[in-house]
Amino acid sequence: MNQYLRRLTAIASQKERRIIGLMSGTSLDGLDVALCKISEAGRQTKVQLESFTTLAYPEEVKDRIRAVFAQETVDFQLLTLLNPWIGNYHGELVMQALETWEITPASIDVIASHGQTVYHMPRRLHHRPDYGDGTLQIGDGDHLAMRTGIITISDFRQKHIAAGGEGAPLAMYGDCLLFSHPQEHRILLNMGGIANFTWLPAGGNFDGVFVTDTGPGNTMLDAAVRQFFPGKAFDEDGRLAASGRIHAGLLAALQEDPFFKASIPKTTGPEQFNLHYLAKAQQQTGTTDLSATDILATLARFSAETIAGCIKRELPLWQDARLYASGGGAHNPVLMRHLRELLPGITFSTTGELNIDGDAKEAVLFAVLANETLAGGNLHFGSLPAVSMGKISFPG
């Protein structure tokens, strides 16, 4: 037997596994690295977050990714070269984190790498009847495995599409295993570049759960900040949006897209909601001269209203639920204030109260997906694909 197959079999048979989860989202702020100790699998899954860090991308790295990110036409040569380059780069960041934590690569069983999404295109958007849903994450797992010497599981989203899903959001799988509660209805709201939530009805019945994107989280806010305030990557503490005024006409135009009335589950990305989308709404409403702070104030309200609107529309029991926020949007006081206003009666918390740092949550959830690939794989989630996701790369 191949030595790595033997090693993989041994890892799958262990009572607990040490897995590093990696996540780099559409905000392009950096690589989240979560060192997890995971025992058992399925409904018995238990996770201890041993260490977590976000290693920020330098502007030069962001610029490389933005050159191919969420664009219909790209330099194909650059895209081809970036795939292994990001795999190696993420491997270097993993080694940097391990050195900081004084942990040897040999003590890690597996890396679970989400990769860097550069394009997400469900069939609902591309209007090409001969093709299905599509998504592309770069950061080749073979290069990551060779750079670190650690078995790597990567490219999780393709199996989800192959099994009939849209490739996103995948948060529901980990949310079900880690956060279901016998008495409490829970909404797990993640506000990254795109916002999504998982509905976990009390009782832990997986047939009743679902996950869906709601629309923009931070993606349009961050893009507008970069455009209007060079040198800034995001609106720290929502201070810029807080100094502006919401424009009702522009807000209404932003919410006219058919996505917001489409049935769930549904996914989207910066390919749809971006500065071009904003410019079109401004042209329609005669607001091209609107101040930058007023635009940010309106975009913050736009994110909040589309999140809250989806929750109210799809969850008859929303007022009886507790909402657990995570992602960058959870740190934006303006966005959170709007949500509290729009969702009266809901108790707001963060996933930190569930023993998972909200900033680490997505990286942890990919570690859980890798654990299921290794030691689980026997779960069913109602109408959603119940599949083992990820491709396995050996470091030799």
C-alpha positions as CSV (number, residue, x, y, z in Angstrom):
1,M,0.0,0.0,0.0
2,N,1.2,3.5,-0.8
3,Q,2.7,5.0,2.4
4,Y,0.3,8.0,2.2
5,L,-2.7,5.9,1.8
6,R,-1.6,4.0,4.9
7,R,-1.1,7.3,6.7
8,L,-4.5,8.5,5.6
9,T,-6.2,5.3,6.8
10,A,-4.5,5.7,10.2
11,I,-5.6,9.3,10.5
12,A,-9.2,8.3,9.6
13,S,-9.1,5.6,12.3
14,Q,-7.8,7.9,15.1
15,K,-10.1,9.0,17.9
16,E,-9.2,12.6,17.2
17,R,-7.5,14.5,14.4
18,R,-5.4,17.7,14.3
19,I,-6.7,19.6,11.3
20,I,-5.7,23.1,10.0
21,G,-8.6,24.8,8.3
22,L,-7.8,27.5,5.8
23,M,-10.2,30.2,4.5
24,S,-9.6,33.2,2.2
25,G,-12.9,34.9,1.3
26,T,-14.1,37.4,-1.2
27,S,-12.9,40.3,0.9
28,L,-9.3,39.3,0.1
29,D,-8.1,40.6,3.5
30,G,-5.9,37.6,4.2
31,L,-5.7,33.9,5.0
32,D,-7.6,32.6,8.1
33,V,-5.6,29.7,9.7
34,A,-7.5,27.7,12.3
35,L,-5.8,24.8,14.2
36,C,-8.5,22.5,15.3
37,K,-8.5,19.3,17.4
38,I,-11.5,17.3,16.1
39,S,-12.8,14.1,17.7
40,E,-15.4,11.6,16.3
41,A,-17.6,12.7,13.3
42,G,-21.2,13.3,12.3
43,R,-23.5,14.3,15.1
44,Q,-20.9,13.4,17.7
45,T,-18.3,15.9,16.2
46,K,-16.5,17.9,18.8
47,V,-14.1,20.7,18.0
48,Q,-11.5,22.4,20.1
49,L,-10.0,25.5,18.5
50,E,-6.4,25.4,19.6
51,S,-5.1,28.4,17.8
52,F,-6.2,30.9,15.3
53,T,-4.7,33.7,13.2
54,T,-5.5,35.8,10.2
55,L,-2.3,36.5,8.1
56,A,-3.0,39.6,6.1
57,Y,-2.4,39.8,2.4
58,P,0.1,42.5,1.4
59,E,-1.4,44.9,-1.3
60,E,0.8,43.2,-3.9
61,V,-0.9,39.9,-3.3
62,K,-4.3,41.5,-3.3
63,D,-3.5,43.1,-6.6
64,R,-2.5,39.8,-8.2
65,I,-5.8,38.2,-7.1
66,R,-7.9,41.2,-8.1
67,A,-6.5,41.0,-11.6
68,V,-8.5,37.7,-12.1
69,F,-11.2,38.1,-9.4
70,A,-14.9,38.2,-10.4
71,Q,-14.2,39.3,-13.9
72,E,-15.8,37.7,-17.0
73,T,-12.6,38.3,-19.1
74,V,-9.2,37.7,-17.6
75,D,-5.5,37.1,-18.5
76,F,-5.7,33.3,-18.9
77,Q,-1.9,33.0,-18.5
78,L,-2.0,34.8,-15.2
79,L,-4.9,32.7,-13.9
80,T,-2.9,29.6,-14.8
81,L,0.2,30.8,-13.0
82,L,-1.7,32.0,-10.0
83,N,-3.2,28.6,-9.2
84,P,0.1,27.0,-8.1
85,W,1.5,30.3,-6.9
86,I,-1.3,30.8,-4.3
87,G,-1.0,27.1,-3.3
88,N,2.7,27.7,-2.5
89,Y,1.9,31.0,-0.9
90,H,-0.7,29.6,1.4
91,G,1.7,26.8,2.3
92,E,4.3,29.4,3.3
93,L,1.6,31.1,5.5
94,V,0.8,27.8,7.1
95,M,4.4,27.2,7.9
96,Q,4.7,30.8,9.3
97,A,1.7,30.2,11.6
98,L,3.1,26.9,12.8
99,E,6.5,28.5,13.6
100,T,4.7,31.2,15.6
101,W,2.7,28.6,17.5
102,E,5.9,26.5,18.0
103,I,4.2,23.5,16.4
104,T,5.8,21.1,14.1
105,P,4.2,20.2,10.7
106,A,4.6,16.5,11.6
107,S,2.1,16.9,14.4
108,I,-0.6,18.1,12.0
109,D,-2.7,15.3,10.4
110,V,-4.4,17.2,7.6
111,I,-4.8,20.7,6.0
112,A,-8.3,21.6,4.9
113,S,-7.9,24.4,2.3
114,H,-10.8,26.3,0.8
115,G,-8.6,28.1,-1.7
116,Q,-9.3,31.5,-3.1
117,T,-12.5,32.0,-4.9
118,V,-12.0,33.9,-8.1
119,Y,-15.3,33.3,-9.9
120,H,-18.7,32.0,-8.8
121,M,-21.4,31.5,-11.5
122,P,-24.6,29.7,-10.8
123,R,-26.7,28.8,-13.9
124,R,-29.3,31.4,-12.8
125,L,-26.8,34.1,-13.8
126,H,-25.0,32.8,-16.8
127,H,-28.1,32.0,-19.0
128,R,-26.2,29.3,-21.0
129,P,-28.6,26.4,-21.1
130,D,-25.9,23.9,-22.1
131,Y,-24.0,24.5,-18.9
132,G,-24.7,24.0,-15.2
133,D,-23.5,25.8,-12.1
134,G,-19.9,26.8,-11.9
135,T,-17.3,28.0,-9.4
136,L,-13.6,28.3,-9.3
137,Q,-11.2,28.4,-6.4
138,I,-7.5,28.6,-7.0
139,G,-4.6,27.6,-4.8
140,D,-3.6,24.2,-5.9
141,G,-3.7,21.5,-3.1
142,D,-0.8,19.6,-4.5
143,H,1.5,22.6,-4.2
144,L,0.2,23.3,-0.6
145,A,0.9,19.7,0.4
146,M,4.4,19.7,-1.1
147,R,5.3,23.0,0.5
148,T,4.1,21.9,4.0
149,G,4.7,18.2,3.9
150,I,1.1,17.8,5.2
151,I,-1.7,15.8,3.5
152,T,-4.1,18.4,2.1
153,I,-7.8,18.2,1.3
154,S,-8.9,21.0,-1.0
155,D,-11.4,22.1,-3.7
156,F,-14.5,21.3,-1.7
157,R,-17.0,23.1,-3.8
158,Q,-16.8,21.0,-6.9
159,K,-18.3,17.9,-5.4
160,H,-21.2,19.9,-4.1
161,I,-22.0,21.1,-7.6
162,A,-21.4,17.6,-9.1
163,A,-24.1,16.3,-6.6
164,G,-26.6,18.9,-7.6
165,G,-25.8,21.9,-5.4
166,E,-24.5,25.4,-6.4
167,G,-21.1,25.0,-4.6
168,A,-22.1,27.4,-1.9
169,P,-22.8,28.2,0.8
170,L,-21.2,25.2,2.5
171,A,-21.5,26.6,6.0
172,M,-24.6,24.6,6.7
173,Y,-22.8,21.3,7.0
174,G,-20.5,22.4,9.8
175,D,-23.2,24.5,11.4
176,C,-25.5,21.5,11.7
177,L,-22.8,19.3,13.3
178,L,-21.5,22.0,15.7
179,F,-24.3,24.3,16.6
180,S,-27.7,22.5,16.5
181,H,-29.5,22.7,19.8
182,P,-32.4,20.6,21.3
183,Q,-34.4,23.6,22.5
184,E,-33.2,26.8,20.7
185,H,-34.0,27.9,17.2
186,R,-30.8,29.3,15.8
187,I,-29.9,31.5,12.9
188,L,-26.1,31.3,12.1
189,L,-25.5,34.5,10.1
190,N,-22.2,35.0,8.4
191,M,-21.4,38.4,6.9
192,G,-18.3,38.1,4.8
193,G,-18.1,39.6,1.3
194,I,-21.5,37.9,0.7
195,A,-23.9,37.3,3.6
196,N,-25.5,34.0,4.2
197,F,-27.4,32.3,7.0
198,T,-28.1,28.8,8.2
199,W,-31.4,28.0,9.8
200,L,-31.2,25.4,12.6
201,P,-34.6,24.7,14.0
202,A,-34.7,23.4,17.6
203,G,-34.5,19.6,18.0
204,G,-31.5,18.9,15.7
205,N,-33.6,17.5,12.9
206,F,-31.4,18.0,9.8
207,D,-34.3,17.7,7.4
208,G,-35.5,21.1,8.6
209,V,-32.3,23.0,8.1
210,F,-31.3,25.1,5.1
211,V,-28.7,27.6,4.1
212,T,-28.8,30.5,1.6
213,D,-27.0,33.6,0.5
214,T,-29.0,36.8,1.1
215,G,-26.9,39.2,-1.1
216,P,-24.1,41.5,-0.3
217,G,-22.4,41.6,3.1
218,N,-19.3,43.7,2.9
219,T,-18.3,43.3,-0.7
220,M,-19.9,46.5,-2.1
221,L,-19.0,48.4,1.1
222,D,-15.3,47.4,0.8
223,A,-15.2,48.1,-2.9
224,A,-16.7,51.6,-2.4
225,V,-14.3,52.4,0.4
226,R,-11.3,51.5,-1.9
227,Q,-12.7,53.6,-4.7
228,F,-13.6,56.7,-2.7
229,F,-10.9,56.6,0.0
230,P,-7.6,55.4,-1.5
231,G,-5.4,53.7,1.0
232,K,-8.3,52.3,3.0
233,A,-9.4,48.7,2.7
234,F,-12.6,48.9,4.6
235,D,-14.8,51.1,6.7
236,E,-13.2,50.6,10.2
237,D,-15.9,50.5,12.9
238,G,-18.4,51.8,10.3
239,R,-17.3,55.4,11.0
240,L,-17.6,56.5,7.4
241,A,-21.1,55.1,6.9
242,A,-22.1,56.5,10.2
243,S,-21.3,60.0,9.0
244,G,-23.4,59.7,5.9
245,R,-27.2,59.7,5.2
246,I,-29.2,56.9,3.6
247,H,-30.6,57.9,0.2
248,A,-34.1,56.2,0.0
249,G,-34.2,56.3,-3.8
250,L,-30.8,54.7,-4.3
251,L,-31.6,52.1,-1.6
252,A,-34.8,51.1,-3.4
253,A,-33.1,50.8,-6.7
254,L,-30.4,48.6,-5.3
255,Q,-33.0,46.2,-4.0
256,E,-34.7,45.7,-7.4
257,D,-32.6,42.9,-8.6
258,P,-34.5,39.6,-9.2
259,F,-32.0,37.8,-7.0
260,F,-33.8,39.1,-3.9
261,K,-37.1,37.6,-4.9
262,A,-35.7,34.3,-6.2
263,S,-36.5,31.1,-4.3
264,I,-34.0,29.7,-1.8
265,P,-31.5,28.2,-1.5
266,K,-29.6,30.6,-3.8
267,T,-26.0,31.8,-4.1
268,T,-24.4,34.9,-5.5
269,G,-21.1,36.8,-5.4
270,P,-19.1,39.9,-6.4
271,E,-19.7,38.9,-10.0
272,Q,-23.2,40.2,-9.5
273,F,-23.0,42.8,-6.7
274,N,-20.2,45.2,-7.4
275,L,-19.4,48.8,-8.2
276,H,-20.9,48.3,-11.7
277,Y,-24.2,47.3,-10.0
278,L,-23.9,50.4,-7.8
279,A,-23.2,52.7,-10.8
280,K,-26.2,51.4,-12.7
281,A,-28.5,52.1,-9.7
282,Q,-27.0,55.6,-9.4
283,Q,-27.6,56.3,-13.1
284,Q,-31.3,55.1,-12.7
285,T,-31.9,57.4,-9.7
286,G,-29.9,60.4,-10.7
287,T,-27.5,60.0,-7.7
288,T,-24.2,60.0,-9.4
289,D,-23.2,63.1,-7.4
290,L,-24.0,61.6,-4.1
291,S,-21.3,62.0,-1.5
292,A,-19.1,59.0,-0.7
293,T,-20.3,58.8,2.9
294,D,-23.9,58.9,1.8
295,I,-23.2,56.0,-0.6
296,L,-21.6,54.0,2.2
297,A,-24.5,54.7,4.5
298,T,-26.9,53.5,1.8
299,L,-24.8,50.4,1.1
300,A,-24.7,49.5,4.8
301,R,-28.5,49.8,5.0
302,F,-28.8,47.8,1.7
303,S,-26.9,44.9,3.2
304,A,-28.9,45.0,6.4
305,E,-32.3,45.2,4.6
306,T,-31.6,42.3,2.2
307,I,-30.3,40.1,5.1
308,A,-33.3,40.9,7.3
309,G,-35.8,40.7,4.4
310,C,-34.6,37.2,3.6
311,I,-34.8,36.1,7.2
312,K,-38.3,37.5,7.6
313,R,-39.5,36.0,4.3
314,E,-38.1,32.5,4.8
315,L,-38.4,31.9,8.5
316,P,-41.9,32.0,10.0
317,L,-40.3,31.4,13.5
318,W,-37.6,34.1,13.1
319,Q,-38.8,36.1,16.2
320,D,-38.4,32.9,18.3
321,A,-34.8,32.4,17.3
322,R,-31.4,33.5,18.5
323,L,-29.1,35.0,15.9
324,Y,-25.4,34.2,16.1
325,A,-23.3,36.6,13.9
326,S,-19.9,36.0,12.5
327,G,-17.7,37.4,9.7
328,G,-16.3,40.9,9.2
329,G,-19.8,42.4,9.2
330,A,-20.3,41.4,12.8
331,H,-17.6,44.0,13.6
332,N,-19.5,46.8,11.8
333,P,-21.6,48.7,14.4
334,V,-23.6,50.4,11.7
335,L,-24.6,47.2,10.0
336,M,-25.4,45.5,13.3
337,R,-27.5,48.5,14.5
338,H,-29.6,48.3,11.3
339,L,-30.1,44.6,11.8
340,R,-31.2,45.0,15.4
341,E,-33.7,47.6,14.2
342,L,-35.0,45.5,11.3
343,L,-35.2,42.3,13.4
344,P,-36.9,43.3,16.6
345,G,-37.4,40.6,19.2
346,I,-34.4,38.5,18.1
347,T,-31.7,38.0,20.6
348,F,-28.3,38.8,19.0
349,S,-25.2,36.9,19.9
350,T,-21.9,35.9,18.3
351,T,-20.5,32.5,17.6
352,G,-17.9,33.3,20.2
353,E,-20.6,32.4,22.7
354,L,-20.7,29.0,21.1
355,N,-16.9,28.6,21.7
356,I,-16.0,29.3,18.1
357,D,-14.4,32.7,17.4
358,G,-16.6,34.4,14.7
359,D,-13.6,35.3,12.7
360,A,-12.4,31.7,12.7
361,K,-15.7,30.1,12.0
362,E,-15.4,29.6,8.3
363,A,-11.9,28.1,8.5
364,V,-13.1,25.8,11.3
365,L,-16.1,24.7,9.2
366,F,-13.8,23.6,6.4
367,A,-11.7,21.6,8.9
368,V,-15.0,19.9,9.9
369,L,-15.8,19.1,6.2
370,A,-12.3,17.5,5.9
371,N,-13.0,15.5,9.1
372,E,-16.2,14.2,7.6
373,T,-14.4,13.2,4.4
374,L,-11.9,11.2,6.5
375,A,-14.1,9.8,9.3
376,G,-17.8,10.5,8.5
377,G,-19.8,10.6,5.3
378,N,-23.0,9.0,6.5
379,L,-25.2,12.1,7.1
380,H,-28.3,13.3,5.2
381,F,-29.4,17.0,5.1
382,G,-32.9,17.0,3.7
383,S,-32.7,18.0,0.0
384,L,-29.1,19.2,0.1
385,P,-26.3,16.9,-1.2
386,A,-25.0,14.6,1.5
387,V,-21.5,14.0,0.0
388,S,-17.9,13.8,1.1
389,M,-16.2,16.9,-0.3
390,G,-12.7,17.7,-1.2
391,K,-9.8,16.3,-3.2
392,I,-6.9,14.7,-1.4
393,S,-3.2,15.7,-2.2
394,F,-0.3,13.8,-0.8
395,P,3.0,15.5,0.1
396,G,5.1,13.1,-2.0
